[in-house]
Amino acid sequence: MSNNKTLNEKIDEIFNKLDRKHFLDEEFKNYAYLDRPLPIGHEQTISQPSLVVEMTKALDINKDNKVLEIGTGSGYQTAFLAEFASEVFTVERIEELSKKAQKRLKELGYENIHFKIGDGSEGWPEYSPYDRIMVTASAGKLPDKLLSQLKTGGKMVVPIGEETMQELFLIEKNKDDDIIKKSLGFVKFVKLHGQYSWGE
């Protein structure tokens, strides 16, 4: 990619290059080009491509950034993050999904992704702080345990709300460690299990 392109233009290029079919099981591959979420098993989904692009752009990643992703899922969003970050640390609670994603992403040649199977609501404190955090499951409230792993000056994208609908927020931690919240609109994600979950 040319260095004079903006980050958003580069993200759009990745979107056009990265085939969503590669992240779906055989029975759903024919639906890969629809701009809608699709099942990936275990009551989880792969997000619609337009939302993945929007969330990646909002995070404003650069090659110096270390990124934490909560919810590896199919690995589709993980691939977008890996294109622009120095390292991605991604956590998935469902072992089968994590192993599938690991295989897919290694086949695609990504070497800057670290995988963990565990409770995403706990983050991955061993490698914190992170420059960016992407949460791909919805919380009932702002996950302060993840926020504590965000570097000063860092950004986090997280959906917060209830089962029927959530609000997608861009969270920024400024130099005084004050928290700035910006709404990016309304979404519907599967829930973040653990202490920040809704409905439990």
N, C-alpha and C positions, 0 to 999 in steps of 0.2 A: 504494500500500500504506500502511496505517496505521503511523505511527511507533512505536506502542506494541507492535507485534508483535515477537516474538523473531526473531533471525536464522534459526533453524531453521524457524520458521513461514513466513518469507518465502521460504526456499529451497523448501519444500514447495509454496508457491503458484506459484513459477516452474516447478517440475516439472509441475504440473497445467496450466499455461498453454502451456508450450513443447512443440510437437508434434515428436516424434522423427522422424516421416515426412519432415520438411523436410531432414533430414540424411542421408537414405538414397537410393540409386539406385532407379529405378523397380521393379526386380524384387524388392526387399526391403521396399518400403513397407507391404505387407500384414502384415509381421511386426513393425512398429514398436512395437506395444503389448506384445510379449512381454518379460518381464524377463530378457533374455539378450543376450549379445554377438552382433553381426551383422557380416557381411563388408562392407567398404567398398572393396575392391580392394587390389592390391599386397600381399596377405597381411596386411593390417591389419584391425582391427575397431573398431566403435563399442561402447563398454562398455554393460553392462546398466544401465538407468536407476537402479536402487536403489543401485548402486555409485557412480555419478556423484553422486548426492545425498549419500551417506555421505562421500565424499571432499571434497565442497564444504563440508559442515558441519564436518568435521575441520579444514579450513584456517582457519576462523573469520575470514572476510574482512570488512573494512569499507571505507567509501567513501574513506578516506584511503590505502588500500593500493595499491601498485604490485605487480602480480603477473606472474611469469614462468611460462609454461606450456611444458613440453617435450613435444611431440607434439600438433600441432593436430588431426590426423586428420580426422574429419568436421566438426569445429567444434562439436559438441554440448556437450562439457565447457567449451569456450571461452565459449560463450554464458552458461553458469551463472556463470563467473568474471566476465564483463563486466557482469553484472547488479549485482554487489556491490562491485567494485573501482573505483578511479579510472581506472586504465589496466591493460590486459593486453598483455603482450609474448609472442607465441606463436611457437614455432619448429617447423618441420616439414621433414624431410629430403626428402620426396617431393613434387616440384613440382606434379604433377597434383592431389594431395589438398589441398595448400595453396591452390591456385587455386580449387578447388571450394568449400572452406570460406570463402574470402574472399568469393566471390559470394553464398553462402548468408547469411552473417552481415551483409553489407551490405544484402541484401534485407530482412532483419529489422530494420534500422535501427540496428545497433550502430556507434557512432562512436568508441569508446574502445579499439579493438583495433589493435595494430601487428603485422604479419606478417613473418616472416623464413623463407626457404627455406635450410636448412643443417643442419649437424650439431648435433643437440640436446644431445649430451653436452658440448659446449663452452659451452652456455648462450647468453646474449646480454650479454657483459660491458660493452658500450658504455653500457648503461642501468642497470647495477647500482649500488648494491645494491638488492635487492628485499625488500619486506615479506613476501611469500609466494611460494613456488614449488610448482607442481603438476607432478609427473612422471607421465605417462600411459603409460610403457613401463618394462619391468622391467630393473633393473641387477643385475649380478653382485655388486656391492659398493656401499657408499655413495659416490655421486659427489662427491668433494671439490671438484672444479672448480665444481659447482653450489652446494655448500655455501659456497664462498668468495664467491659472489655474493648470499648471503642476509644481510640486515641483522641486526645485533645486536637480539635480541628477536623475530626473525622465525620463521616456521614453514614447513616443507616436508613435503609428502606424497609418498612414493616407495615403489614396490614393489621389494623386493630378494630375490634368490634364484636359482633355476636354472630350466631350461626347463619342468619338470613342474609346479612350484608356486613361488610367492613369498610373502613376508610383507609386508604393507602397513604402513609405518611413518609415524608422525607424528614429525618431527624438529623440535626447538626449540633455538634458539641463545639462551642466556640472556645476562644483562648482562655476565657475565665471559667470554663467547664459549665457554662450556662447552656441550657437545652433550647433549641429553636425548632419548632414543629411547623411543617408546611404540608397542607393537604394536596394530594395528587389525584383525588377523585375516589369514587366508590368501586369496590371490587368484591369478589367472592372467592375465597380460598378455603382449602381444607384446614382443619384446626391444628394449631401448635399444641402438641401434648405436653403435659408437665404442669408446673406451678402457675404458668401464665395463661392456661387454656380457658376458653369459655365453656360453659355447660357442664362442668364437673364439680 
